[in-house]
Amino acid sequence: MKIFLTLTLALGLLMLAATAQEPADAKTAELEKRWRSLREPKARFGTREFFEFVLEQAALNQHPERIEHALALAEQKQDRDLKSKTYGNFAWYWEDPKPVDLNAAEFAMQRAALTWILYRDRLSPQAQATLERLIKFSVEGLQRHKVSVDYTNIFVMKTWNCIALGERTGRPELARLGYAMLDEWLRRTRLTGVHEYLSPTYYAVDFECLGAIARHAQHPAARAKAALAVEYLWTDVAANWFTPAARLGGAHSRDYDFVTGHGGLDQWVARAGWTTVERATTDDNFRQVFVAPPARLLEELLEVAPRNIRQRWGEPEGERAAHWIGREVALASSGAIYTDAMDKTLVVLLGGGPKQPGAEYLMDARQDPYGQLKFPVGGGHNKAYHVQPFTMSVQHGPEALLLTTATADGSRPAAFKRCGTNLVCWLSHFTFPADARVFIGASGAAAEVRDKLRLPAPDTPVFLKYGGAAAALRFVFADTPQGGRAPVELVNDGTKTKTMRLTAVHSEQKPRGRITCALWVRVAENLDDAKFAAFRQTFAAARPAVQRDGDTLDVQVSGLAGALRLKANLQQEKRLALEGASSGPAAHVLEVNGRELGAPLLDRAIALELKP
């Protein structure tokens, strides 16, 4: 692993050198492409793209007339009606008559602020005047936009916008608001961890905005605080990065890539030299906000295996995540679900590189196990959401027990709040890469699943083998809305997504009533044939204890280091018992192998005095 990571770092540094030497005409060609789509925008053209184009075009100091045109078009999508509730904000798409998603002003000003700071003198007088007007009205939109501190990416984006525009446009009260928000976010993160935890998409936004503050804020304490916040995020990423799969591991929130789990964060990790999968972007925005991770993280975290990570991502009970990372396989779980219905609460990662699908649990009511069917979700956006069940889990090192339950009763049950109205089934999936060999039961050869194969009993163990790594899966409990046992099937969905799945079929009809399932997963590595056979025998021989007493379900399994137990009141969706987790203080923000790494960085940042 150490040699592999060292080579990866060396290749990454070579890649950065090549990026730095990229000829300007390559960037010019990219901007020509953007210009062709921008000069006469189509219906779904995003307003923030005007500001992205302006920043990059100004960085090259070319075509001032194109910058003028882009800013003039942006003005057309800004709400200038003083009586409007969305005054100062932007319509998200060109086709939208008025603002709906109020995050639009944040995204627009994120780039506009950098343009104003770095390249204002390169703009024509007309472009300067237009940009100044856009900023003036946007400040009103930003101040009217109320953002929860737990909405991590937008909160830190607003923080950057307030600090940058406040400091650089003569609005000291706006800068003070930004300073206060930065302190608020640091204190909240010290208490709860990052609420949008380990998101492959939104960690990139967090890096971008905190990096911008660290590099471009005028207040020295604000820069220092933001730099420590970026170091905290890099520590979190390094702790949870799984090199054999070249992606961020762990259970995590808000993942738009249901199959492979990639996102904008990959570019940051590539720029750091930790992976060569994504070629670091040459956008000037990225160059101007990048803050490199401490070199020590390579040896202290990335090269350490096995490692156990425990972290908080919220204040309420259950909002905790655990992650065990070996050299060939990783297992992660979360004790609750974030509110966006794109969470991955139980995750296994095998080797196989960046394109290999992950293995993860999700509850589905749309016959969409891989997040391919997108539908309108508000704000003019189309996304793929799944059922959001009540969730609890317990993990001890390389094994975890997950319990989920959801009800479809009532007019607007919480589990289906963002799942859409086109509900056709009720399934619990554990998806996995199709190139893993599949074994059913304690013994026997690998199974051939050409289409669909029903297990002989719902709790029959299934084993995945990939190289020297293996994962054992078992639905120890899965019911139907009528209270019967749900059948469990192995399903091969073909070559399109290169995935298969183990699926508990709660209902083949539109959801009614309540369903519950409990899934037990154990992973191991460095297995030859004899060790794999013993692994199968041991897991299959275990007899889970499941007791149902009215609304109470109590599930216990024999773990490698003792019993894992989850007990819940299903009707109240209340945690009654959780036993067997890896030992250690539950209050840790980010713990790796028993050592708290997050709190010291955040404490240092909070202690810095930020006087306006």
ZISULSUL-V865145 format. One record per pair of residues at least 6 apart in sequence whose ideal C-beta (glycine too) atoms are under 6 Angstrom apart, sorted by the first residue. I is the first residue (numbers start at 1). J is the second residue. Records with the same first field share a line. If there is no record, write none. Layout:
I->J + J
This chain:
1->305 + 327
2->303
5->302 + 303
9->273
11->276
12->273 + 276
13->273
15->276
19->280 + 282
22->282
31->56 + 57
34->53
35->66
38->53
41->94
43->94 + 95
44->93
45->94
47->77 + 90 + 104
48->107 + 108
50->70 + 73 + 74
51->108 + 111 + 112
52->111
53->70
54->67 + 70 + 115
55->111 + 114 + 115 + 285
56->284
57->63 + 66 + 67
58->115 + 119 + 122
59->284
61->122
64->124
67->127
68->126 + 127
71->127 + 130 + 131
77->90 + 91
78->90 + 137
79->86 + 87 + 89 + 99
86->99
87->140
88->137 + 138 + 140 + 141
89->99 + 102 + 104 + 105 + 141
90->99 + 104 + 105 + 108
91->98 + 99
92->101 + 104 + 380
93->380
96->380
100->379 + 380
101->379
102->145
103->154
105->138 + 141 + 142
106->154 + 157 + 158
109->138 + 161
110->157
113->161 + 164 + 165
116->168
117->168 + 216
142->161
147->154 + 155 + 158
149->155 + 184 + 185 + 188
150->195
152->194 + 195 + 196
153->202 + 205 + 206
155->185
156->206 + 209 + 210
157->209
159->178 + 181 + 182
160->209 + 212 + 213
162->174 + 177 + 178
163->175 + 178 + 213 + 217
166->174 + 175 + 178
167->175 + 218
176->612
179->222 + 610
182->225
186->602 + 605 + 606
189->602
190->602
192->312 + 314 + 315
193->311 + 312 + 313 + 589
195->313 + 314
196->202 + 253 + 254
197->252 + 253 + 313
198->240 + 250 + 252
199->252 + 253 + 254
200->248 + 255 + 261 + 262 + 263 + 265
201->256 + 263 + 264
202->254
203->265
204->264 + 265 + 268
206->233
207->268
208->289
210->226 + 229 + 230
211->230 + 289 + 291
212->289
213->222 + 226
214->223 + 226 + 227 + 230 + 291
217->223
221->608 + 610
224->608
225->605 + 608
228->601 + 604 + 605
229->605
230->291
231->601
232->598 + 601
234->293
235->597
236->590
238->297 + 301 + 302
239->301 + 309 + 592
240->248 + 249 + 250 + 323
241->248
242->249 + 325 + 330 + 349
244->351
245->349
246->275 + 277 + 353 + 354
247->261 + 262
248->265
249->330 + 349
250->323 + 332
251->321 + 332 + 333 + 334 + 344 + 345 + 347
252->344
253->338 + 343
254->340 + 342
255->261 + 342 + 344
258->370 + 371
259->357 + 370 + 497
260->357
261->358
266->278
267->278 + 280 + 281
269->275
270->278 + 280
271->280 + 290
272->293
277->354
305->325 + 326 + 327
306->326
307->325 + 592 + 593
308->324 + 582 + 593
309->323 + 592
310->322 + 591
311->321 + 590
312->320 + 589
313->319 + 321
318->335 + 336 + 392
319->336
320->335
321->334
322->333 + 395
323->332
324->331 + 397 + 398
326->525
328->351 + 468 + 469 + 525
329->350 + 469 + 523 + 525
330->349
331->348 + 398 + 523
332->347
333->346 + 393 + 395 + 400
334->345
335->392 + 393
336->391
337->343 + 345 + 388 + 391
341->385 + 386 + 388 + 418
344->360
345->391
346->361 + 402
347->360
348->359 + 471
349->358
350->466 + 469
351->467
356->433
357->433 + 498 + 499
359->432
361->430
362->386 + 429
363->387 + 389 + 428
364->386 + 427 + 429
365->387 + 419 + 423 + 426 + 511
367->424 + 425
369->429 + 431 + 501
370->497
371->384
373->384
374->382 + 383 + 384
375->420
376->382
377->383
385->418 + 419
387->406 + 415 + 419
388->415
389->404 + 405 + 406 + 415
390->405 + 573
391->404
392->403 + 566 + 575
393->400 + 402
394->401 + 564 + 566 + 578 + 580 + 581
396->559 + 561 + 580 + 582
398->523
399->522 + 559
400->521
401->520 + 557 + 564 + 566
402->519
403->518 + 566
404->517
405->516 + 570
406->415
407->413 + 514
408->511 + 512
423->510 + 511
425->508
426->506 + 507 + 511 + 515
427->503 + 505
428->504 + 517
429->501 + 503
430->473 + 502
431->499 + 501
432->464 + 500
434->498 + 499 + 500
436->464 + 466
437->446 + 465
438->447
439->446 + 463
440->447 + 462
441->460
442->536 + 537 + 540
449->490 + 492
452->489 + 491
453->490
454->487 + 489
455->488
458->475 + 478 + 485 + 488
459->474 + 475 + 476
461->472 + 474 + 539 + 540
462->473 + 502
463->472 + 536
464->471
468->525 + 526 + 527
469->525
470->524 + 527 + 532 + 535
471->523
472->522 + 539
473->502 + 521
474->520
475->488 + 504 + 519
476->518 + 520 + 544
477->518 + 546
478->486 + 504 + 517
479->486 + 515 + 516
480->486 + 506
481->507 + 512 + 513 + 515
486->504 + 505 + 506
487->505
488->504
489->503
490->502
491->501 + 503
492->500
504->517
506->515
516->570
518->555
520->557
522->539
524->535
542->558
544->557
545->556
546->555
547->554
551->569 + 570 + 571
552->569
553->568 + 570
554->567
555->566
556->563 + 565
557->564
559->580
562->580
563->580
564->580
565->577 + 579 + 580
567->576 + 577
568->575 + 576
569->576
584->594
588->596
589->598 + 599
590->597 + 598
